[in-house]
Amino acid sequence: EEAHPELASPDSPTARVGGKPAAGFAPVAHSVPMLSLDNSYSPEDIREFDERVRKVLGRAPAGYACEAKIDGVSLALVYEKGALVSAATRGDGRTGEDVTRNARTIAAVPLRLGGKGVPALLEVRGEVFLRKSEFARINKDLAAEGEEPFVNARNCAAGSLRQKDPKVTAGRRLRFYVHSFARLAGVDEPASHSAFLAVCRGWGLPTSDEARACPDVDAVLAYYAEFKGRAERLDFEVDGLVAKVDLRQEQRVLGATAKSPRWAMALKYPGRQATTTLEGVDYSVGRTGTVTPVAKVKPVFLSGVTISSVSLH
């Protein structure tokens, strides 16, 4: 390629290696906002979600698609005529950062789609994450070099994706799973979310194995109860499940608020707890004059973060 630059292509194996360090990351406006999800923490919350769906549709949905909610970093990939042309972080949901050079080094991200019926345009959204074993390896290497280790795998994945030197990203062995799409042109749109995930696998885009089609809310609740016992044994961090109304037509009827889709819900589990010592209370004054008491507690490690301040009521 150095001798014959005209032969270099975007999907060349050399694109996996990473080029020269970047000075920064250019902003990227998302053509379709990357919305967040509403959360539920109990079976009662899940049934209330189903009731809201039924109320808008006027009947029960045809079914739900459930998949693991991976605790990683959101990434949007754009393919034109099958070739990867851009990758962007979520940012604030409307504007992210261009991390294309780094995304190209992730082995799980295909540089060119394969299979049949490759679309003229495809924008998928997914999650970048690290396996627990890889996270342990990275922290061991950092400790050996006298560097500060990462607190949790999510922070490590985020920091790895935003490295100025793509070669550092390449060495972190990041993973990627597709969970949704924003744009599709040149082929018929899959009738359901389950069908979309199947089509993605045919094109070479990885999807989670922790997925299940559920005919009704009772099946969703059964999977929610079953998955709780299995989640801790997975080799990557998850914080619950995501339930989506499966049919795309029903999703369009349900629509979205400014912040989240009405056809999807994050099914989280009750929060983990820890005991610590109250060391004092400060009073924070907000912009409008509202005073909020903030507890200063003896630092305690919980769910991947160290907590030293807690808002009170």
C-alpha positions as CSV (number, residue, x, y, z in Angstrom):
1,E,0.0,0.0,0.0
2,E,2.9,2.4,0.6
3,A,4.3,1.6,-2.8
4,H,0.8,1.7,-4.5
5,P,-1.5,4.1,-2.5
6,E,-4.2,3.7,-5.2
7,L,-4.6,0.1,-4.1
8,A,-5.3,1.0,-0.4
9,S,-9.0,0.4,0.6
10,P,-11.0,1.3,3.7
11,D,-11.4,-2.4,4.6
12,S,-7.7,-3.3,4.3
13,P,-6.3,-5.3,7.2
14,T,-3.9,-2.4,7.8
15,A,-6.9,-0.3,8.9
16,R,-7.0,-2.4,12.0
17,V,-3.6,-1.3,13.2
18,G,-4.3,2.3,13.7
19,G,-2.5,5.4,12.3
20,K,-0.8,8.4,13.8
21,P,-2.2,9.9,17.1
22,A,-5.0,12.3,16.6
23,A,-5.0,15.9,18.0
24,G,-8.7,15.6,19.1
25,F,-12.1,14.3,18.2
26,A,-14.3,16.3,15.8
27,P,-18.0,16.7,16.8
28,V,-20.6,14.7,14.9
29,A,-24.3,15.6,14.7
30,H,-26.4,12.5,14.9
31,S,-29.0,12.3,12.0
32,V,-31.3,10.5,14.4
33,P,-30.9,11.3,18.1
34,M,-29.4,8.6,20.3
35,L,-32.1,8.5,23.0
36,S,-31.7,7.0,26.5
37,L,-34.1,4.4,28.0
38,D,-36.6,4.7,30.8
39,N,-35.7,2.4,33.7
40,S,-37.7,-0.1,35.7
41,Y,-36.6,-1.9,38.9
42,S,-39.3,-4.3,39.8
43,P,-41.9,-6.7,38.2
44,E,-44.5,-4.0,39.0
45,D,-42.7,-1.4,36.9
46,I,-42.5,-3.9,34.0
47,R,-46.2,-4.6,34.1
48,E,-46.9,-0.8,34.2
49,F,-44.7,-0.5,31.1
50,D,-46.8,-3.2,29.4
51,E,-50.0,-1.4,30.4
52,R,-48.8,1.9,28.9
53,V,-48.0,0.0,25.6
54,R,-51.5,-1.6,25.6
55,K,-53.2,1.7,26.2
56,V,-51.5,3.4,23.2
57,L,-51.9,0.4,20.9
58,G,-55.4,-0.4,22.1
59,R,-54.4,-4.0,22.5
60,A,-51.5,-6.2,23.6
61,P,-48.4,-5.9,21.5
62,A,-47.5,-8.9,19.2
63,G,-44.5,-9.6,21.4
64,Y,-41.4,-8.3,23.0
65,A,-37.7,-8.7,22.1
66,C,-35.5,-8.9,25.2
67,E,-31.7,-8.7,25.3
68,A,-28.9,-8.1,27.8
69,K,-28.3,-4.5,28.7
70,I,-24.5,-4.3,28.5
71,D,-22.8,-1.8,30.7
72,G,-20.6,-0.3,28.0
73,V,-20.2,2.8,25.8
74,S,-22.7,3.6,23.0
75,L,-21.4,3.8,19.5
76,A,-23.1,4.6,16.2
77,L,-21.6,3.1,13.0
78,V,-22.5,4.2,9.4
79,Y,-22.0,2.0,6.4
80,E,-22.3,3.2,2.8
81,K,-22.5,0.5,0.1
82,G,-21.3,-2.0,2.8
83,A,-18.1,0.0,3.8
84,L,-17.7,1.5,7.2
85,V,-17.4,5.3,6.7
86,S,-17.9,6.7,10.2
87,A,-18.2,5.9,13.9
88,A,-19.3,8.3,16.6
89,T,-19.9,8.2,20.4
90,R,-23.3,9.1,21.9
91,G,-22.2,12.4,23.4
92,D,-25.3,14.2,24.6
93,G,-27.5,12.2,22.3
94,R,-27.6,14.8,19.6
95,T,-23.9,15.4,19.1
96,G,-21.1,12.9,19.6
97,E,-17.4,12.6,18.8
98,D,-15.9,11.1,15.7
99,V,-13.9,8.0,16.7
100,T,-13.8,6.3,13.3
101,R,-10.0,5.8,13.4
102,N,-10.3,4.0,16.8
103,A,-13.4,2.0,15.9
104,R,-11.6,0.6,12.9
105,T,-9.1,-1.1,15.3
106,I,-11.9,-3.1,17.0
107,A,-11.9,-6.6,15.5
108,A,-15.6,-7.1,16.2
109,V,-16.5,-4.1,14.0
110,P,-16.6,-5.2,10.4
111,L,-14.9,-2.8,8.0
112,R,-17.1,-4.1,5.2
113,L,-20.4,-5.9,5.5
114,G,-20.8,-9.3,3.9
115,G,-23.6,-11.7,3.1
116,K,-26.6,-11.0,0.9
117,G,-28.7,-7.9,0.4
118,V,-26.2,-5.4,1.8
119,P,-27.9,-2.0,2.1
120,A,-26.9,1.1,0.3
121,L,-26.9,2.9,3.7
122,L,-27.0,1.5,7.2
123,E,-26.6,3.2,10.5
124,V,-26.5,0.9,13.5
125,R,-26.2,1.6,17.2
126,G,-24.5,-0.7,19.7
127,E,-22.4,-1.0,22.7
128,V,-18.6,-1.1,23.0
129,F,-17.4,-3.1,26.1
130,L,-14.6,-5.2,27.6
131,R,-14.8,-8.7,28.7
132,K,-14.0,-9.1,32.5
133,S,-10.9,-11.2,31.7
134,E,-9.6,-8.5,29.4
135,F,-10.3,-5.7,31.9
136,A,-8.3,-7.7,34.5
137,R,-5.4,-8.0,32.0
138,I,-5.3,-4.3,31.2
139,N,-5.3,-3.3,34.9
140,K,-2.5,-5.9,35.6
141,D,-0.4,-4.3,32.8
142,L,-1.1,-0.8,34.1
143,A,-0.1,-1.8,37.6
144,A,3.1,-3.3,36.4
145,E,3.9,-0.1,34.6
146,G,3.2,2.0,37.7
147,E,0.0,3.5,36.2
148,E,-3.3,4.0,37.9
149,P,-5.7,1.2,37.1
150,F,-9.2,1.7,35.9
151,V,-12.0,1.6,38.4
152,N,-14.4,-0.4,36.3
153,A,-14.7,-2.0,32.8
154,R,-17.1,0.7,31.5
155,N,-14.6,3.5,32.3
156,C,-11.9,1.5,30.7
157,A,-13.9,0.9,27.5
158,A,-14.7,4.6,27.3
159,G,-11.1,5.6,27.8
160,S,-9.9,3.1,25.3
161,L,-12.4,4.2,22.6
162,R,-11.3,7.9,23.0
163,Q,-7.5,7.3,22.9
164,K,-5.7,9.8,20.8
165,D,-3.4,7.0,19.7
166,P,-5.4,4.3,17.8
167,K,-2.7,1.8,18.5
168,V,-3.6,1.9,22.2
169,T,-7.2,1.3,21.3
170,A,-6.1,-1.7,19.2
171,G,-4.3,-3.2,22.1
172,R,-7.3,-3.1,24.4
173,R,-9.3,-5.8,22.6
174,L,-12.6,-4.0,22.8
175,R,-15.8,-5.9,21.9
176,F,-19.0,-4.6,20.2
177,Y,-22.6,-5.7,19.9
178,V,-25.3,-4.1,17.8
179,H,-28.6,-3.4,19.5
180,S,-30.6,-1.1,17.2
181,F,-30.6,0.9,14.0
182,A,-31.2,4.5,13.0
183,R,-31.1,4.5,9.2
184,L,-31.6,1.9,6.5
185,A,-31.8,2.5,2.7
186,G,-31.6,0.2,-0.4
187,V,-33.3,-2.8,1.2
188,D,-36.7,-3.5,2.8
189,E,-36.8,-2.7,6.5
190,P,-37.1,-5.8,8.7
191,A,-40.6,-6.2,10.1
192,S,-39.4,-6.7,13.7
193,H,-36.4,-6.0,16.0
194,S,-35.7,-9.8,16.2
195,A,-35.6,-9.9,12.4
196,F,-33.2,-6.9,12.3
197,L,-30.8,-8.7,14.7
198,A,-30.9,-11.8,12.5
199,V,-30.2,-9.7,9.3
200,C,-27.3,-8.0,11.2
201,R,-25.7,-11.4,11.9
202,G,-26.0,-12.2,8.2
203,W,-24.1,-9.1,7.3
204,G,-21.3,-9.9,9.8
205,L,-22.4,-7.5,12.6
206,P,-22.2,-9.1,16.1
207,T,-25.2,-9.2,18.3
208,S,-25.6,-10.5,21.9
209,D,-26.3,-14.2,22.5
210,E,-28.3,-13.1,25.6
211,A,-31.5,-12.4,23.7
212,R,-35.0,-13.9,23.7
213,A,-38.3,-13.3,21.9
214,C,-41.1,-13.1,24.5
215,P,-44.7,-13.4,23.4
216,D,-46.1,-11.4,26.3
217,V,-45.3,-9.6,29.5
218,D,-45.5,-12.8,31.5
219,A,-42.7,-14.3,29.4
220,V,-40.7,-11.0,29.9
221,L,-41.1,-11.3,33.6
222,A,-40.0,-15.0,33.6
223,Y,-36.8,-14.1,31.6
224,Y,-36.2,-11.2,33.9
225,A,-36.2,-13.5,36.9
226,E,-34.1,-16.2,35.2
227,F,-31.5,-13.8,33.9
228,K,-30.8,-12.3,37.3
229,G,-29.1,-15.5,38.4
230,R,-27.1,-15.8,35.2
231,A,-25.9,-12.2,34.8
232,E,-23.1,-12.4,37.4
233,R,-21.6,-15.4,35.6
234,L,-21.3,-13.6,32.2
235,D,-17.8,-12.5,31.1
236,F,-19.0,-8.9,30.7
237,E,-20.8,-6.4,32.9
238,V,-24.5,-6.1,32.5
239,D,-27.0,-4.0,34.4
240,G,-30.2,-5.9,33.5
241,L,-32.2,-6.5,30.3
242,V,-33.8,-4.3,27.7
243,A,-37.4,-5.1,26.6
244,K,-38.5,-3.7,23.2
245,V,-41.9,-4.0,21.5
246,D,-40.8,-6.3,18.7
247,L,-42.8,-5.2,15.7
248,R,-41.4,-2.1,13.9
249,Q,-44.9,-1.0,13.0
250,E,-46.0,-1.0,16.6
251,Q,-42.8,0.9,17.6
252,R,-43.7,3.7,15.1
253,V,-47.2,3.9,16.6
254,L,-45.8,4.2,20.1
255,G,-43.2,6.8,19.1
256,A,-40.9,8.5,21.6
257,T,-40.7,11.4,24.1
258,A,-37.9,13.9,23.8
259,K,-35.7,11.7,25.9
260,S,-36.6,8.1,25.4
261,P,-38.7,5.7,23.1
262,R,-42.1,4.6,24.5
263,W,-41.6,1.1,23.0
264,A,-38.5,0.1,25.1
265,M,-37.7,-0.1,28.7
266,A,-34.5,-1.0,30.6
267,L,-35.3,-3.8,33.1
268,K,-32.8,-3.2,35.9
269,Y,-32.6,-5.1,39.2
270,P,-32.9,-3.5,42.6
271,G,-29.8,-1.4,43.5
272,R,-26.9,-2.9,45.4
273,Q,-26.4,-1.6,48.9
274,A,-23.5,-0.9,51.2
275,T,-23.0,0.4,54.7
276,T,-20.8,3.3,55.5
277,T,-20.3,6.1,58.1
278,L,-21.9,9.6,57.9
279,E,-19.1,12.1,58.5
280,G,-20.9,15.3,57.9
281,V,-23.5,17.2,55.9
282,D,-23.0,20.1,53.5
283,Y,-25.7,22.3,52.0
284,S,-25.6,22.9,48.3
285,V,-27.5,26.0,47.0
286,G,-28.8,25.5,43.4
287,R,-29.3,28.2,40.7
288,T,-32.9,28.8,41.8
289,G,-32.0,29.0,45.5
290,T,-33.1,25.5,46.3
291,V,-31.0,24.1,49.2
292,T,-30.1,20.4,49.0
293,P,-28.4,18.6,51.9
294,V,-25.4,16.5,50.8
295,A,-24.1,13.8,53.1
296,K,-20.3,13.4,53.2
297,V,-19.7,9.7,53.9
298,K,-16.7,7.5,54.5
299,P,-15.8,6.4,50.9
300,V,-17.3,3.1,50.0
301,F,-16.9,1.1,46.7
302,L,-20.2,0.1,45.2
303,S,-21.2,-1.2,41.7
304,G,-17.9,-0.1,40.2
305,V,-17.6,3.4,41.7
306,T,-16.3,4.9,44.9
307,I,-19.0,6.9,46.7
308,S,-18.2,9.7,49.1
309,S,-21.1,12.1,48.6
310,V,-24.8,11.3,48.8
311,S,-27.7,13.7,48.1
312,L,-30.2,13.7,50.9
313,H,-34.0,14.4,51.1
